Amino acid sequence: MDRRQGPARFIDFSVMPLLLDLDNTLVDRDGAFTNWAPNLFDDEWGGDAADVDWLVRADAHGYTPRDQLARMLIERFNLAASTHDNLVDQLLYEHVDYIDLYPGVRSELVALVDMGVPLIVVTNGDSRQQRLKLERTGLVDVIRGTVISGDFEFKKPDARIFEIAKNLAGHGGTSWMVGDHVEADIAGARQTGCLTAWVSHGRQWMESWNPTLVAAEPAEVLAAVRRSIETNTAR
């Protein structure tokens, strides 16, 4: 858990916090991995466009454990077992150099902070990897704090991680949660009483219940949340 203060701004804790997923919500994690993937292959053990496509599919949006993905690579290319640890490190960290914010995300986040909304990133993953992403994108200068599953023995959708995030924001009551993953982000936050905003990336909602807000692109979702907060705080 990391509590950091960005640029000096007045924080009104009567405004409910906004909890934010990181990968494929604020940053284009899948795009970064896809752009990096060809770099993994070299002349020593081969690899062509079909292998790159295989790796991207096997990655499963980052949900395949890196240890497992490294073993899959070793088996596919008949690599020495001694390459395992180095492969894990490559899979964890090298794509971070390709990470960028989605268009419009930073300006929406700054607008929310200027309204006094505490922003807390709640993300699953390796702690070092996720902090590198926050630093590379400059999010560390905008958000109030982070809760990363790698620092704990549980992860989203476990209710405890959302409660930690709300407490970090200084607000134990209702919060907003923005994310792209139906189970980890939206269902997980919903069970703790959060209002939820789903980044659909063009997907259809398939559950029997609905999130509070839905939009296709991250900046659209953040703008909708901002308008909702503006409306409710003006009452």
Secondary structure by P-SEA (a helix, b strand, c coil): cbbbbccccccccccbbbbbbccccccaaaaaaaaaccccccccccccaaaaaaaaaaaccccccaaaaaaaaaaaacccccaaaaaaaaaccccccccccccaaaaaaaaaaaabbbbbbbbbccaaaaaaaaaaacccccccbbbbccccccccccaaaaaaaaaaaccccbbbbbcccccccaaaaaaaccbbbbbccccccccccccccccccaaaaaaaaaaaaaaaaac
